[in-house]
Amino acid sequence: MDAMVHPARAGGDALIDVRNLEFTVASQAGEVNILRGITLSVAGGEAVGVVGPSGSGKSTLMMLLGGLDRPTGGTVRVAGHDLCALDEDALARFRRDHVGIVFQSFHLVPTMTAEENVAIPLEFAGVRDAFGRARAALESVGLGHRIRHYPAQLSGGEQQRVALARAFVAEPAIILADEPTGNLDQATGAQVIELLFGLRARHGTTLVLITHDPDLAHRCGRIVSLADGRVVSDRPALPEAA
């Protein structure tokens, strides 16, 4: 284990600033502490890989950063918003305006075409040319010929590319990606990752990438390791060997 632990970085200008974050759930055996006092800051434009064994709290952390769950302790500030102080409507607006999310299981609406799925965040934001921008986003991930297809008519890799287009289409400040290649074969997953990092570079987006794959984590500039709900290592990614 890396001995260098940085529980906090300067949070004043951080795009993401988490302090003493706790998340506890009830079970028949009593309370289960999933996150145990995480403190973490991410600057605008950073790409951070979050790694750790199953049950370490990676996906829970992402849900809290996206305002999809509420912590039981601590604070979460993202893009200047105190997420703990927002009601559900305000959290929905926060996600619409600031965050794109990519899930392992795609989370596309099965009754909507690829174009309609990508247009959803733009329509919620009241963008006038939502469908034109959705088509352009699908073209940017190589799916301009699939805009009228439904998720069931697409391969897993194509569905995840639609999810990427949807996440980036509103040009959010932050992308949260939870095991984006987890349901894909190695070759398809590699293509999706190239698209993810290409889009991130093009838009200058801050990326928090949850992954079990150390090689994928090293594509980021920084790696945060979790274990038992705590940050155990926070270090720059080592350069890949030539």
C-alpha angles and dihedrals in degrees: 000000000000109000094209110094121176106188091181140017124196102299100189095091097023119131089208119033120175121179127191091334116192132179121184129176131191122243136172088262092051134265119347116208107213097168119029111193106316117187116187139150128196123193123220112275096021123132110212125185114207114203137173143121123293110287094025092117102256098133092040090055090052092050090053093047089053094048091243092124132023123235121239090217141010131028137286120198117179125174090348095308125120098220093195090063097051126095121223095270092050091048090053090052090047091054092045093053104036116016138061117191129202116192130197091239096048096235095217120162103252095209093054129077121242089260092051092048092053093045093056099091091044092051090050088052092050095244108170098214096042096142095045090053091045091055091049091050091051090049089053090060094044098259103109088121093054102053094115095047124105122229092257088058092055131078120243091259091050091049091052090049088054088051090052091050090050092048094051101034096091091046095238122194091233136038118197112195121185112197091319092183097041095108096040135086117251098262095045091044091053090054091050092050092051088053092047094052092040092054091044091053092046094052099033089234125172108241130202107186121191110203144152090206112095092197090056092046089055089062085073123075093236136032124208115192122203129196127172091353096306137102105250099170136017114177144141114272111257116243112262114254115256 
